[in-house]
Amino acid sequence: MEEMRKIRVGVVGCGGIANQKHLPAMKHVGKFELVAVCDLIEERAQKAKEEFGTPDTRVYADYQELLKEDVELVYVLTPNNAHAPVSIAALEAGKHVICEKPMAKTYAEAKAMLEAAKRSHRILTIGYQNRYRADSRYLKRACENGELGEIYYAKAHAVRRRAVPTWGVFLDAEKQGGGPLIDIGTHALDLTLWMMDNYEPEMVMGSVYRKLADQKETGNAWGDWDPEIFTVEDSAFGFIRMKNGATIVLESSWALNTTDVKEARTTLCGTLAGADMEKGLRINRVKYGRQCIEEPDLKSGGVDFFEGSSEDPADIEQMVLYNAVVNGGELVVKPEQALTVTRILEAIYESGRTGKPVYFD
C-alpha cells in the first residue's frame, strides 16, 4: 500500500543533531530508507552509515554529489550558514527538505529558501520539534479553542545558568550567526508565536550581551569554554510588539547568573486565562468566581498524531513529515512561520548593535 512505502532520504550534516535526534527517530519510525549521507568530515558520514544506514547507503563529502542521488527528501543538518545554500540547492534539484532550526543565518537567506520552495513546488519545513511535546500540543489545543481568550502578553524563555555548548561550531559567529538567541531562543520564540498564532511583528527592541564569555573556572555544565573562540553573545533579550498590540518578551542565555532557568518554554496571558510551563503545564483562570490552576495529567491518555506513534517529539516530527510527503498531509511547522522567527531574531541582533528599535513594514 502507498502509505506503507518508505521515503528515500539523504542527510547532509552528520553531527550532533543528526545523531541525537533525526537519525535515531528515522530508524525508530521505520518509514525511511537512508540512501545517502554527507558530511565535510567524511569519517562522520561513514559512522552515520554504519549506525543508521545499510551496506548500500552512499557516503559523500560534497552535498552536490548527494543531490544527484534518487532521493525524495533531504535533511539539512549543517551549521546555520549552510542552511540556505544546501536547502535551496536541494529544492531546485526537486527534493523535499527538512532543515534544522533556525531556518537560516539571516532573514534574506530564509526568504530565499521560501521562494525556492514555492518555485519548485516542494515541501520545506523546519526542525522546531518542541511543538510536538505533550504539553505544547495540549496548550495549542487550548489556544485554538479560545480558552485563553485574546493572548496579549507572552514571555518566551530560553535561559540556562551555565550550560554553554563547547563542541562543534556553536561559539563561531561566522558559521552560526549568533549564540543562545539563534540557538535556543529560536525554539522559545517559535513556540510562543505558534501558541498565539500571531506572525505580524510591528517593532523590536533588543539587548545583546557578551559579559561572561571571558571568564575562567566557569562551572559550565560541559567544561570550561575557550574565550578565544567564544565570538558570539552569551545572552540576548528582546521586546517585541505585534501589529495587533500584543507584547512578547524573549529571554535567551547560555550563561546567566540566575537560578530561574527554563528552556523552550512559554508563558501566555490572555483575557480569559493564562498558561505557563513552570512545573509542568499549568493553566490559570477564574472559575465560578474563584481563582484556580489546572494541571493536566500529560502522562496518560491523549490522542497521538498517528496510530501507534510514540510520545517522543522527534518521532512525531518524522511522522508528520512522512505524512506530508507521502499523503499530502499538512505540515505542522510551515516555512512562512519559521521565516518570521528568523526575521525577529535578526531584528533583536540589529537593535542590540544600534541601540535603536527596528520597525517592520
N, C-alpha and C positions, 0 to 999 in steps of 0.2 A: 504494500500500500504506500501511497505517496507520502503520507505523514510519518512513516517509519523510516524513510530513507535517511542516510547520513549526508551531512553537508561536508563538502571537500574544502578544507581550510588551509590557509598559510599564515604563519605567525612571523611578524617582523619585530625583533627585540626579544631576547631570551633572558632578561634579567629578573630582578626580584618579583615584579608584579606579574610576570608571565608564570614563574614557577610557584608562586604562593597563591595566586588567585585563578587566572584564566585556564592554564593547562590542567591543573587538578580538577577544576569544575567541568571542563570539557570531557575529561576522561570519566568522571563520575556520572555525568548525564548520559554519556554513551551514544550521542547522536551526531558526533563529529568525527571526521576522518582527517588526521593530521598529515596532509600531503607534503608540506614543505615548511622548514623553519629557517630563519635567517638572523644572524647577529654579526656585527662588525668583528667580534671576537668569535671566530668560528668554533672554538672549543665549547663555548657556551651553547651554541646551536646544536652541536653534536650531542652534548649532555641532555638537552631537551628531547632530542630524537630518541635517545636510548631510554629515557624515563617515561616519555609520554607518547612516542610515535610507534612506528612499525619498522621492520627492516627496509621497507620501500620508501620511507619518508626521506625526502631530499634535503640536503643541508647546503645553505648558501651564506656567503658573507656580503653579497650585494643584493639589495631588495629588488632592484630592477630585473635581476635574473629570476627571482621568485615569482614576480608578476607575470612571467611568461608561462608559468605553470597553469594547468587546468584546475583552478580553484574558484569557488563561488564567493568565498568570504575571506577577507584579510583582517587579521588582528594587528593593530598598530600599537606596540607596547614599548616604544622608544623614549628617550629623553624628550622633553617638551619641544625643543627646537626642531625636531624631525617629524612631529605630528602632522603638520600641514603638508610638507613635500611628499611624504610617503602616502598619506591618505589621499591626496589629490591624484598622485600617480596611479594608485590602486583603483580609484573611482574611474579615472579615464581609461583604465585597462578593462573596465567592465565588471569590476569586483564590488561586492558589498563590503562595507567597512565598519568595524567597531574600533574606535580609538580610545585609548585610556584618557582619563581626565588629566589636566584641564583640556578643553578642546584644542587649544593651540597656545603658543607662547604670546601671541598678540591678537588683538581683535581683527586686524586686517587679514591675518593668516586664517583665522577661524571663519571669517566671512568668505574667503576664497574656497575653503573646504565646503561650505554650504552651497556655494554656487556650482562647484564641481559635482556635488551630489544631485543637484537639480538638473544640470546638463546631461548627466549620464543616466538619470532615472534609476539610480541605485540607492540602496539603504545606507544611511550614515547615522550611527548612534555613538554615544559617549559613555565611558565606564563609570557612571555615578551609581555604584551598587548599593549605597546606603538607602536608596529609595525602596529597596526590596526587603529591608529589615521588617520584622513583625510589628514593631512599634511604629515605624514610618507608615506602613500600609494601613494600620488601624487609624492612625491620626489623619491620613489622607482621606479615608472614607468619611470621617467625622467632618472634615473641612468641606468635602464635596457635598455632603448632606446639609450644610449650612448650620451645623451645631454650634460653631463658634461665632456665627454672625459675620459681620464685616471685620476682617483682620486688619487693624490699622497700625499696630505696633508689633515688632518682632525683633528677636535677637538671634543671631547666627553665631554659634560657639565652636571654636576650634583652638582650644588653649591647652598646652602642655606645660608642666612645671620645668622639667629638664629632660627633654626627650628629642634631642636633635639627631636626625639621621646622619651617620658619619660614613656611610658607604655610598657607592655609586656616584652620581653627579648632583645630588641634592643641594650641595653647597655652592654649585657653579652657576653664577648669574647668567653667563652666556648661553649655557645649554638649557637651563631651566626657566629663565626669565624672572626668577624670584625665589623666595624661600617659603615660609609657612603660609603666607597668604595664597599663593598659587598652588601650593601642595595640599594643605588640609583645609584652609579657609574656603577653597573652592567647593569642597563637599558640603560644608555648613551652609554656604550661601545657596547652593543648588537646592538643598533640602528645604530651606526657608522659602525661596521663591516658588518652589513646586507646591508647597502647602498653601501658600497664599494665592496661587495661580495668578501671579502678577509679574509681568515681564516688561513693564514700561517704566524705567527709571527716568527721573527728571534731573536730579542733581546728586553729586557725590562729593563728600569731603573725606580726605584720608590723612592718616599719620603713619609713617613708616619709620621703624627704628632698627638700628644695629647697635645695641647697647651692651650686650653680654658676650658678644662673639669673640672678643679679645681676652677673655678671662681664662685662667688656668685652674686646675683642680676643680672641675666644673660640676662634679656629681651627676654627670649626664648618664642617662639610662644605658646608653650603648658605648660608654667610654668617652674620654675627653675628645672634643673636636679639635681640629687643627685651625687656628685663627688665620693662618696664611692662605688657606683655600676657602675660608668662610666668606664668600663675596656677596652673599645675599642678606636680606634683613633677618633679624631674629624675632621681630614682632611687627604686626601691622593691624591697624584699626580703621574701620570705615563707618561713615554716617551716610545713609542712602535715603533720599526722599523720592518716592514714586509719584508718578503723574496724578494719581488719584488722591494724593495727600498722605498715604501710608509711609511709615518710617521703619527702616531696618538699621540696626546697629550690628556690625560684624566685628568680631574679635578673633584674632589668629596669632598664635605664637608657638614656637618650638621650645622657648626657654623664657619663662616669666616667673618672677618671684611671687608666686601665689599658690595657695592650696585649692583655689576654686578652679579645678581643671575639668574640662569636658570637651569632647571632640566629636565632630559630625553630629551635633545636637542643635535643636531649635527651640526657642520659646516664642509662643504666639499669644497675642492679646486681642480678643475680638469683642464685639458689642454684646454677645450672648454668653461667651465662655472664653476661657484661656487654656493653654496647654503648655507643659514643659516635659523635659526628659531628664530631670534631675536624678530621680531614683526610680528608674523605670518610667513608663509613660503615665502622666497624671493630667487629668482634665478637671479644671476648677470652674465651678458655676454656682449660681444661686438656684436652689430648687425648693419649692414650697416655702419661699421666704427665708430660707436658711442657706448659708454658705456651705458648700460641700465639695469634696475632692473625690473623683472617681479614679480608680486604679485598675484598669482591665487586666485580667489574667491572660498574658500572652503566651503562656507555656502550654496551653491546652486549646483544643478546638481550632477555629479559624478555617477559612477556605483557602486552599492552595491556589496558586495561579494556574497550575496544571495538575491533572490527576497523577498522583504518585510523586509529585515533586517534593523535594526536601524543603526545610525552612532556611537552608543556607542561602544568604543573599547572592553569593557568586553562582550557585546552581540555578537559582531563579532567573538571574540575569541571562545565563546561557539559554534557558528555555524560552524566554521572551524573544531573544534574538533568533533562535531556531524557528519559532512560530512565525516571526516576521518574514524570514527568508523563504520558508517552505510553504506557508499557508497564507501569506499576505496579512498576517496579524498586525495589530497596532503596536508601534514602539512605545515604551514607557518613557524613555529619555529621547526627546526629539532634538535634532541638531539646532533648531531655532532657539530652544530654551538654553542649551549649553552656550550658544553664541552670546546671549545676554549676560550669562555668568562671566564669561571672559571679558566682555565689554566693561562690566562694573569693576572687576578686579584691576583691569588696566587703568581705569579712571582713579582708583584708590592710589595706585603707584604714581600716577601723574600728579594727583593732588598732593601726595606726600613730597614729591620733588619740588613743586612750585609753591606750595603753601596756599594755593588758591582752589576754590571749588571748581569742579568740572560739570558743565551743563550739557544735557543732551537735547537733540532736536525734538 
